[in-house]
Amino acid sequence: MADKQLSYTAEELDTHKSRLETLEVDPATWQWYIRNRSTEKILGYVNRISGGVTFLPRLNLINLADCNDDNTILSRMINWINLEPVLEGVFQAFAMVGDIISATQTTKAAYAAACAAFWAQAEDSPIPVFCCMGNHDCNHDGTNNDYYCDKSDHRQYFIQPMLDLDETLVSDVANDDACYFYKDFSTHQTRVICLDQYDFPYTYDGEGNPDYTAKQTSANIGYSEAQLNWLVTALDVADDWNIIIICHESIAENANAVGGTDDCLLAILTAYQNQTTVNTTATSPLSYNITGDFSSNSGKIIVIKGHTHEFKKETISGIKQYTILCGDSFTGASKYLRIEDSISSDAADIFSYDIDLDNFYFLRYGIINRRWADAGLDGDANGFHYIDTSETF
């Protein structure tokens, strides 16, 4: 990086001062340092040359999660890419995992405006932008559900702007209200599938009818028959392709999932990973059966999620699941955890896949923790981290 010149001027950095001025003595210098340090470390990984051989460009996806009330972070990350000439062509997409507009208990008009304001940022992005729905993007987690949004609202205001901006996103053409889709990265033989975990934005009354007026504390987890059948078809890729599942909450069993459909999802994904068949059935108040045969597929699959405001790696029924976050975690009980609305500087986790070596890393833009003595994930006293050992599908 010694021969690389960062392009920021003091005037350009002024645009970032307002949100940082109460946090640092010299916010311009702070922002400069974060961007400079992050750019150096990220480029050190994504542009690697080994043994004099230049590998194919890596698949680099910028993951943002749980922006909550800080819903202009996308524009600032786009600004970072646009202002750094050394980053041209480095990233392939923003792959976000939900909770980006923080719409709760608001009118449909206000929900539509919040969605429009967010996706207007994506129009300036040099790379595609897509996102799964989070519970705070549904406009119905709270105690006042007078302004419930249903799936047609979610599709119209949250999902359709993405489909309009990127015609390569493939949704369910048989379902006009589908809020799930996939995007292929053919060079890297990877399909990214975004699920809708809130296919049932309602509860059921005693007779099994949808009830939009019931008071609930969180969006229901649940997958419709249409979505799970679509997923079985979407998983049918060539035997040398990878699958990345993008969702907001864990794929693990959820006691409140509608019709036990969390079990149905897990059965499908584990059958794919094990390259076998699946036969799974939803329970009351739903009644449907899903089947599929993945014996000729690769079985290479991971999950990237958000929701819990932390960076975490875990294994669910044999499937690797990675939780990511978009803010530094300077507060909270764990040095890897950020409490809600505690972002003090821009940050993002970056999935970086090397098709030649068939492995991937998670890189980091920004700091993971302002408690420098505790951060040390990579021995960097200033808190910039990455997973130093490679991961595999």
C-alpha positions as CSV (number, residue, x, y, z in Angstrom):
1,M,0.0,0.0,0.0
2,A,3.0,2.3,0.2
3,D,2.5,3.3,-3.4
4,K,-1.3,3.8,-3.1
5,Q,-2.6,7.3,-2.5
6,L,-5.8,7.7,-0.6
7,S,-8.0,10.4,-2.1
8,Y,-9.8,12.1,0.7
9,T,-9.7,15.8,1.2
10,A,-10.6,17.7,4.4
11,E,-13.7,19.0,2.6
12,E,-14.9,15.6,1.7
13,L,-14.4,14.3,5.2
14,D,-16.5,17.2,6.5
15,T,-19.6,15.2,5.3
16,H,-18.9,12.7,8.1
17,K,-18.2,15.1,10.9
18,S,-21.7,15.6,12.2
19,R,-22.2,12.1,13.4
20,L,-18.8,11.8,15.0
21,E,-18.1,15.2,16.4
22,T,-19.4,14.3,19.9
23,L,-17.4,11.1,20.0
24,E,-13.8,12.1,19.1
25,V,-11.7,15.2,19.5
26,D,-10.8,15.2,15.8
27,P,-13.4,13.3,13.9
28,A,-11.9,14.0,10.5
29,T,-8.6,12.5,11.5
30,W,-10.5,9.6,13.1
31,Q,-12.5,8.9,10.0
32,W,-9.4,9.1,7.9
33,Y,-7.6,6.6,10.1
34,I,-10.5,4.1,10.0
35,R,-10.8,4.3,6.2
36,N,-7.0,4.3,5.6
37,R,-6.4,1.4,7.9
38,S,-9.3,-0.7,6.6
39,T,-8.5,-0.1,2.9
40,E,-4.9,-1.3,3.5
41,K,-5.9,-4.4,5.3
42,I,-8.7,-5.4,2.9
43,L,-6.7,-4.9,-0.2
44,G,-3.9,-6.9,1.4
45,Y,-6.3,-9.9,1.2
46,V,-8.4,-9.4,-1.8
47,N,-5.5,-8.6,-4.2
48,R,-3.2,-11.4,-3.1
49,I,-0.7,-12.9,-5.5
50,S,0.9,-16.2,-4.7
51,G,4.0,-17.7,-6.2
52,G,3.9,-15.2,-9.0
53,V,0.5,-16.4,-10.1
54,T,-2.4,-14.0,-9.9
55,F,-5.6,-15.8,-8.9
56,L,-9.0,-15.0,-10.3
57,P,-10.6,-12.0,-8.6
58,R,-12.2,-13.0,-5.3
59,L,-15.9,-12.7,-4.7
60,N,-16.2,-9.9,-2.2
61,L,-19.6,-9.1,-0.7
62,I,-20.0,-6.2,1.7
63,N,-22.4,-7.4,4.5
64,L,-24.3,-4.8,6.5
65,A,-26.7,-5.8,9.3
66,D,-28.9,-4.2,11.9
67,C,-28.3,-0.6,10.9
68,N,-31.4,0.2,13.0
69,D,-31.8,4.0,13.2
70,D,-28.5,4.6,11.4
71,N,-30.0,4.0,8.0
72,T,-27.7,6.2,5.9
73,I,-24.7,3.9,6.5
74,L,-25.1,2.5,3.0
75,S,-24.5,5.9,1.4
76,R,-21.3,6.3,3.5
77,M,-20.0,2.9,2.5
78,I,-20.8,3.7,-1.2
79,N,-18.9,7.0,-0.6
80,W,-15.9,5.0,0.6
81,I,-15.9,2.9,-2.6
82,N,-16.4,5.8,-4.9
83,L,-13.7,8.0,-3.3
84,E,-11.0,5.3,-3.3
85,P,-9.5,4.6,-6.7
86,V,-7.7,1.6,-5.4
87,L,-11.1,-0.1,-4.6
88,E,-12.4,0.1,-8.2
89,G,-13.6,-3.4,-9.2
90,V,-12.8,-4.9,-5.8
91,F,-16.4,-5.6,-4.6
92,Q,-19.1,-7.4,-6.4
93,A,-22.2,-6.4,-4.3
94,F,-23.6,-5.2,-1.0
95,A,-25.3,-8.3,0.4
96,M,-27.2,-7.0,3.5
97,V,-29.0,-9.2,6.1
98,G,-31.9,-7.0,7.2
99,D,-33.0,-4.4,9.8
100,I,-32.0,-1.5,7.6
101,I,-34.9,0.9,7.9
102,S,-36.1,0.3,11.5
103,A,-39.8,0.8,10.6
104,T,-42.1,-0.1,13.5
105,Q,-45.6,1.0,14.3
106,T,-45.7,3.6,11.6
107,T,-48.2,4.4,8.9
108,K,-48.0,2.6,5.5
109,A,-47.2,6.0,3.9
110,A,-44.3,6.5,6.4
111,Y,-43.1,2.9,5.8
112,A,-43.1,3.5,2.1
113,A,-41.2,6.7,2.5
114,A,-38.6,5.1,4.7
115,C,-38.0,2.3,2.2
116,A,-37.8,4.8,-0.7
117,A,-35.3,6.9,1.2
118,F,-33.1,3.9,1.8
119,W,-33.2,2.5,-1.7
120,A,-32.5,5.9,-3.2
121,Q,-29.0,5.5,-1.7
122,A,-28.5,2.4,-3.8
123,E,-29.0,4.3,-7.0
124,D,-25.6,5.8,-6.5
125,S,-23.8,2.5,-5.8
126,P,-21.2,1.3,-8.4
127,I,-22.1,-2.3,-7.4
128,P,-25.4,-4.1,-6.9
129,V,-27.3,-3.7,-3.6
130,F,-29.6,-6.4,-2.2
131,C,-31.0,-7.3,1.2
132,C,-33.3,-9.8,2.9
133,M,-36.0,-8.6,5.2
134,G,-35.4,-8.2,8.9
135,N,-38.0,-8.0,11.7
136,H,-37.6,-4.3,11.9
137,D,-38.2,-4.0,8.2
138,C,-41.7,-5.4,8.5
139,N,-43.4,-2.5,10.2
140,H,-45.2,-4.8,12.7
141,D,-43.1,-5.5,15.7
142,G,-44.5,-3.6,18.6
143,T,-47.7,-3.2,20.6
144,N,-49.6,-1.0,18.2
145,N,-50.4,-2.9,15.0
146,D,-53.0,-0.5,13.5
147,Y,-50.7,0.1,10.5
148,Y,-49.8,-3.5,9.8
149,C,-48.0,-4.1,6.5
150,D,-48.7,-7.4,4.7
151,K,-46.6,-9.2,2.1
152,S,-47.9,-7.1,-0.8
153,D,-46.7,-4.0,1.1
154,H,-43.3,-5.6,1.8
155,R,-43.0,-6.6,-1.8
156,Q,-44.0,-3.2,-3.2
157,Y,-42.0,-1.0,-0.9
158,F,-39.0,-3.0,0.3
159,I,-38.3,-5.7,-2.3
160,Q,-39.5,-4.2,-5.7
161,P,-37.0,-1.3,-5.6
162,M,-34.2,-3.9,-5.5
163,L,-35.6,-5.9,-8.4
164,D,-36.0,-2.7,-10.4
165,L,-32.4,-1.7,-9.7
166,D,-30.9,-5.1,-10.5
167,E,-32.7,-7.1,-13.2
168,T,-30.4,-10.1,-12.5
169,L,-32.1,-10.7,-9.1
170,V,-34.4,-13.7,-9.6
171,S,-37.6,-13.8,-7.6
172,D,-40.6,-16.2,-7.6
173,V,-42.5,-15.3,-10.8
174,A,-45.4,-17.4,-9.7
175,N,-45.9,-15.3,-6.5
176,D,-46.5,-11.6,-7.0
177,D,-45.9,-11.0,-3.3
178,A,-42.6,-12.9,-3.0
179,C,-40.0,-11.3,-0.8
180,Y,-37.3,-13.8,-1.5
181,F,-34.9,-14.0,-4.5
182,Y,-31.4,-15.1,-5.5
183,K,-28.5,-13.7,-7.4
184,D,-25.9,-15.6,-9.3
185,F,-22.1,-14.8,-9.5
186,S,-21.2,-17.1,-12.3
187,T,-17.5,-16.3,-12.4
188,H,-17.3,-17.5,-8.8
189,Q,-19.8,-20.3,-9.2
190,T,-21.8,-19.1,-6.3
191,R,-25.6,-18.5,-5.9
192,V,-26.7,-16.1,-3.1
193,I,-30.2,-16.9,-1.9
194,C,-32.1,-14.3,0.2
195,L,-34.9,-15.8,2.3
196,D,-38.0,-14.1,3.7
197,Q,-38.3,-15.4,7.3
198,Y,-41.4,-13.3,7.8
199,D,-43.8,-14.9,5.3
200,F,-46.6,-14.7,7.9
201,P,-46.9,-11.1,9.1
202,Y,-49.8,-12.0,11.3
203,T,-51.0,-14.5,13.9
204,Y,-53.9,-16.9,13.6
205,D,-57.2,-16.8,15.4
206,G,-58.9,-19.7,17.0
207,E,-60.3,-20.8,13.6
208,G,-57.0,-20.7,11.8
209,N,-57.7,-17.4,10.0
210,P,-55.0,-14.8,9.6
211,D,-55.3,-12.0,12.2
212,Y,-53.5,-8.8,11.5
213,T,-54.7,-7.1,14.7
214,A,-53.2,-9.3,17.3
215,K,-50.6,-7.6,19.5
216,Q,-47.2,-9.3,19.2
217,T,-43.7,-8.5,20.3
218,S,-41.9,-9.6,17.3
219,A,-42.4,-10.6,13.7
220,N,-43.3,-14.2,13.2
221,I,-40.8,-16.6,11.8
222,G,-42.4,-18.7,9.1
223,Y,-42.0,-19.9,5.6
224,S,-44.8,-20.4,3.1
225,E,-45.3,-23.4,0.9
226,A,-44.6,-21.2,-2.1
227,Q,-41.3,-20.1,-0.7
228,L,-40.0,-23.5,0.3
229,N,-40.9,-25.1,-3.0
230,W,-39.2,-22.2,-4.7
231,L,-36.1,-22.7,-2.5
232,V,-35.9,-26.4,-3.5
233,T,-35.8,-25.3,-7.1
234,A,-33.3,-22.5,-6.4
235,L,-30.9,-24.9,-4.7
236,D,-30.7,-27.0,-7.9
237,V,-27.4,-25.6,-9.2
238,A,-24.5,-27.3,-10.9
239,D,-22.5,-29.7,-8.8
240,D,-19.5,-27.4,-8.6
241,W,-21.4,-24.4,-7.3
242,N,-21.6,-22.9,-3.8
243,I,-24.8,-21.7,-2.0
244,I,-24.9,-18.8,0.4
245,I,-28.1,-18.3,2.3
246,I,-28.8,-14.7,3.4
247,C,-31.3,-14.3,6.2
248,H,-31.9,-12.2,9.2
249,E,-32.3,-14.6,12.1
250,S,-30.9,-18.0,12.7
251,I,-31.9,-21.1,10.7
252,A,-32.1,-22.9,14.1
253,E,-35.4,-24.1,15.4
254,N,-37.7,-21.4,16.7
255,A,-40.3,-22.3,19.2
256,N,-42.7,-19.7,17.8
257,A,-42.3,-20.5,14.1
258,V,-45.5,-20.8,12.2
259,G,-46.5,-24.4,11.5
260,G,-43.0,-25.7,12.4
261,T,-41.7,-24.4,9.1
262,D,-38.3,-23.6,10.7
263,D,-37.9,-27.4,10.9
264,C,-39.0,-27.6,7.2
265,L,-36.3,-25.1,6.2
266,L,-33.6,-26.9,8.2
267,A,-34.6,-30.2,6.7
268,I,-34.2,-28.8,3.2
269,L,-30.8,-27.2,3.9
270,T,-29.4,-30.2,5.6
271,A,-30.6,-32.5,2.9
272,Y,-28.8,-30.2,0.4
273,Q,-25.6,-30.3,2.4
274,N,-25.8,-34.1,2.7
275,Q,-26.6,-34.5,-1.0
276,T,-29.7,-36.5,-0.3
277,T,-33.5,-36.2,-0.5
278,V,-35.9,-34.3,1.6
279,N,-39.5,-35.0,2.6
280,T,-40.8,-32.5,5.2
281,T,-44.3,-31.5,6.4
282,A,-45.6,-28.3,7.9
283,T,-47.8,-28.6,11.0
284,S,-51.1,-26.9,12.1
285,P,-52.3,-24.3,11.2
286,L,-50.5,-25.0,8.0
287,S,-50.7,-28.2,6.0
288,Y,-48.3,-28.9,3.2
289,N,-45.5,-31.2,2.2
290,I,-42.2,-30.3,0.6
291,T,-40.0,-32.8,-1.3
292,G,-36.7,-32.5,-3.2
293,D,-33.7,-34.5,-4.4
294,F,-30.2,-32.9,-4.0
295,S,-28.1,-36.0,-4.7
296,S,-26.5,-34.5,-7.8
297,N,-25.7,-31.1,-6.2
298,S,-22.4,-30.0,-4.5
299,G,-23.7,-29.8,-0.9
300,K,-21.5,-26.7,-0.4
301,I,-23.6,-24.2,1.6
302,I,-23.2,-21.6,4.4
303,V,-25.5,-19.1,6.1
304,I,-24.8,-15.4,6.7
305,K,-27.2,-13.7,9.1
306,G,-27.6,-10.7,11.5
307,H,-30.2,-9.9,14.2
308,T,-28.1,-10.5,17.4
309,H,-25.6,-7.6,16.8
310,E,-22.4,-9.6,17.0
311,F,-19.8,-11.4,15.0
312,K,-20.2,-15.1,15.6
313,K,-19.4,-18.4,14.0
314,E,-21.5,-21.5,14.8
315,T,-22.7,-24.7,13.3
316,I,-26.4,-25.5,13.0
317,S,-27.2,-29.2,12.2
318,G,-23.8,-29.3,10.4
319,I,-24.3,-26.1,8.5
320,K,-21.9,-23.2,9.1
321,Q,-23.6,-20.0,10.1
322,Y,-21.9,-16.6,10.4
323,T,-23.5,-13.7,12.2
324,I,-22.3,-10.3,11.1
325,L,-22.7,-6.7,12.3
326,C,-22.3,-3.2,10.9
327,G,-21.1,-1.1,13.9
328,D,-18.2,-1.3,16.2
329,S,-18.9,-3.0,19.5
330,F,-17.5,-0.6,22.1
331,T,-20.2,-1.4,24.6
332,G,-21.9,-4.5,25.8
333,A,-20.9,-7.5,27.8
334,S,-18.9,-9.1,25.1
335,K,-16.1,-7.6,23.0
336,Y,-17.7,-9.1,19.9
337,L,-21.2,-7.7,20.7
338,R,-22.8,-4.4,19.9
339,I,-25.9,-3.3,21.8
340,E,-28.7,-1.8,19.8
341,D,-28.1,1.7,18.5
342,S,-24.5,1.9,19.9
343,I,-22.7,2.5,16.6
344,S,-20.0,5.0,17.1
345,S,-18.2,4.5,13.7
346,D,-18.9,2.9,10.4
347,A,-18.1,-0.7,10.0
348,A,-19.0,-3.7,7.9
349,D,-18.0,-7.4,7.6
350,I,-16.9,-8.5,4.2
351,F,-17.3,-12.0,2.8
352,S,-14.3,-12.8,0.5
353,Y,-14.2,-16.1,-1.5
354,D,-11.3,-17.4,-3.5
355,I,-12.5,-19.8,-6.1
356,D,-9.0,-21.0,-7.0
357,L,-8.2,-22.0,-3.4
358,D,-11.9,-22.8,-2.7
359,N,-11.9,-21.0,0.7
360,F,-13.1,-17.8,2.1
361,Y,-12.4,-15.2,4.8
362,F,-14.5,-12.5,6.6
363,L,-12.7,-9.2,6.4
364,R,-13.5,-6.0,8.2
365,Y,-14.1,-2.4,7.3
366,G,-13.8,-0.3,10.5
367,I,-13.1,-1.3,14.1
368,I,-14.6,-4.1,16.0
369,N,-14.0,-2.7,19.4
370,R,-12.9,0.6,20.9
371,R,-11.6,-1.2,24.0
372,W,-8.2,-1.6,22.3
373,A,-6.7,-3.9,25.0
374,D,-9.5,-6.4,24.5
375,A,-9.9,-6.2,20.8
376,G,-6.8,-8.1,19.5
377,L,-8.6,-10.5,17.1
378,D,-5.7,-10.3,14.7
379,G,-3.1,-8.8,17.0
380,D,-4.0,-5.3,15.9
381,A,-4.1,-3.1,18.9
382,N,-6.4,-0.7,17.1
383,G,-9.2,-3.2,16.7
384,F,-9.3,-3.9,13.0
385,H,-10.0,-7.6,12.6
386,Y,-10.4,-10.5,10.2
387,I,-10.6,-14.3,10.5
388,D,-7.0,-15.1,9.9
389,T,-7.6,-18.7,9.0
390,S,-9.6,-19.6,5.9
391,E,-13.0,-21.1,6.0
392,T,-14.6,-23.6,3.6
393,F,-18.1,-24.3,2.4
